[in-house]
Amino acid sequence: MEEWKKTTCVLCGNLCGLEVLVENNRILKARGDKDNPRSEGYVCRKGLNIRYYQHHAERLTHPLKRVGNTFEKISWEQAIEEVAEKLSAIVGEHGPRSLALMMGNGNVGCPSQGAFAVNVLRGLGSQYFYSALAQELTGRFWVDGKTFGNQHLHTVPDLDATDMLLAVGWNPMVSHHTPQARRVFTKISKDPNKLLVVVDPRKSETARIANMHLAIRPGTDALFYRAMITIILTEGWHDRDYIEKHVRGLDAVRSWFTDFDAKSALDICALDYEQVKEICRLFTTRKSSHHSDLGVLMNRHSTLVSYLQNVLVAICGRIGMEGGNVFPVGLRGGGGRKRETPDEREARLWRTVASDYPAITGTYPPNVMPEEIMTDHPKRLRTVIVSGTNPLRSFADTSAYEEAFKRLDLLVTVDITMTETAAVSHYVLPALSAYESWDGGVEVIGDFPGLFLQMRRPVVEPVGEQIEAGEIFLRLADRLGLVPDIPEALYETADKGDRLQFGTALMEFLQHNPGAGKGMPYILAKTLGKKLGSGHLGFLWGLLQNLPPAVQEMAARMGFHPGPGLGEEVFQAVLKHPEGLWVGQADRDHWDHFQALDTKDGRINMDVPEMADWIQELDPALESERLQEGEDVYPFIMSSGRHMDYNANTQMRDPAWNQGKRACTALMHTGDAEKLGFSDGQTVKVTTEAGEEKIELQVTKATRPGYIMIPHGFGLVYQGDIYGANANRLSKSTHRDRIAGTPLHRYIRCRVEAL
């Protein structure tokens, strides 16, 4: 019997609501869920094809152990026993620095496992947590830590109220990254009272609808921002009253902009000075906002660019203001996790032994992992647990990863499918998929003024012996002796089903055993989770307890009742609303965004000494020379990671979802193709310092001459065949940001040749 069930997409962090048609335990089709109050029926092509994520020939069904060059099925008991035994032996002999955990995007797939997995890592004494965030965003997070006082505190554009959006290196019409992106940006572009300004080397899908498009030269974003700041300060367009009240340290860095030749800089950017000057004037006189994405975050001077962005928005008085860049609300209230982000220079915090990188927001950059394995340092990495990600396709320098993973003493993969990484692992542990478990979308960060919650529930049953990802790590923790002793009375209280009584008993237990709080995910999963049938669900209940006053006030506006029972009331509402619901609403007229700041004086800090030497390198003449380096061997600039409707994360393994589409092509300007004698549809070879790939050529006038773009998420091995070109085979892991280690994917020198 067919039945429509509510769920969400799991292929990006936007988590759009879906309804899926299920028959005979299979998802037949999907559509946007109009009842979802956040996405309101909006969905892109990826969500509509979610059945290919769930059902395909390479789903994992049983624990596997490598024996020679093949795998054999083993029991869960054997898998947990052997993995735990090997982990204990390796850490015991070589110390905790020999162990690392690697995970994917925090919101994509099954994020609830994160707390369970990290607790296993910490329980064994290691700090080495690598994640996809450090592949993209940690340069921005580092800057936000310096300017806002907390690496977990970030701004988003107030799209509901803004009347001018400056979008740099961001293509939301395809990459989304905000609710109902295509609807929102189409509406902005058509509103005569609003302006959409896009800065992008290519006439992207967003640039096509923009009111103004600046086709910037690749790799010159830092010059562009420094020039904008210089123009604004020189013209006196900065917001002096705002700066006096909310900004600290501008005088210490003003000299970086006073004598800078903005016109020469913009010439290098291939931009018109008068046009940029007019954009500066408009930005300083309107309710303007700013947002950038991987086009600059994975480009030259990445972390420096993030710093210049914060300076720009701050001097224009646009941080924390209506229509500007605001701090989204979450379960902790406005802002980030106050005082939870240590300074990365503290001695107690590890740096990687070979590459000397710190953790930012608690995570290390995947770019450095191959070096940390291949080094001869006695404290090198020897064991890696990979969960919910696929480093052999998702992270830079596939060749370096392949070589490094061969040297590991133990590689364990937790996943739903036989990825390229799983295929070279010693043990492969099958997890329930996002549609077979309670998980995901617990708290969607990035909204203002609302606070949205949703918890996916199972819509199909597993076919095999898979278990919740969090349960896998719980079993490992149990075997490793990392789970606190839980009194029988707590199990009994949970089993009675009175969660308020259970909460009281839990608090009493923690008061008498304060150290047990570190194992909270385990405690909740083994007690309340057992009663609820899901450790992830038990963990959600725990997250909703002790909500701060700001959240309680927001919840009251949505009809909830502040007080000791609020967490339980919200939990019940989440269970009753599979489509998700708004559980909080900030008072726009009285909301103080500056209360989120975690600096000592509550002001935005512009004085970041680490930027001093770096910004001096932004000399137009010097940059002109550096932008030409290597062009004799590699005449093209390649952007690796083009967003489009046909690429997704590597969990979408069955190429049938793109059948009949030109899914993996390299974009090249018409003039370049004519000069080289290439034709549209021709197969070419792209070569970089890191490697080479064959790919179909797509000729277009939409991109700049000398600039090619290839998509990510391809080069997958499915049923023995390779599908598309692996972009990460072309990126060198050492081609990375100097502070955050993020790969510079959007600026890779290459050459293109006919086969």
Order of alpha helices (4+ residues) and beta strands (2+ residues): beta-beta-beta-alpha-alpha-beta-beta-alpha-beta-alpha-beta-alpha-alpha-beta-beta-alpha-alpha-beta-alpha-beta-alpha-alpha-beta-alpha-alpha-alpha-alpha-beta-alpha-alpha-beta-beta-beta-alpha-beta-alpha-alpha-beta-beta-beta-alpha-alpha-alpha-alpha-alpha-alpha-alpha-alpha-beta-beta-alpha-alpha-beta-beta-alpha-beta-beta-beta-beta-beta-beta
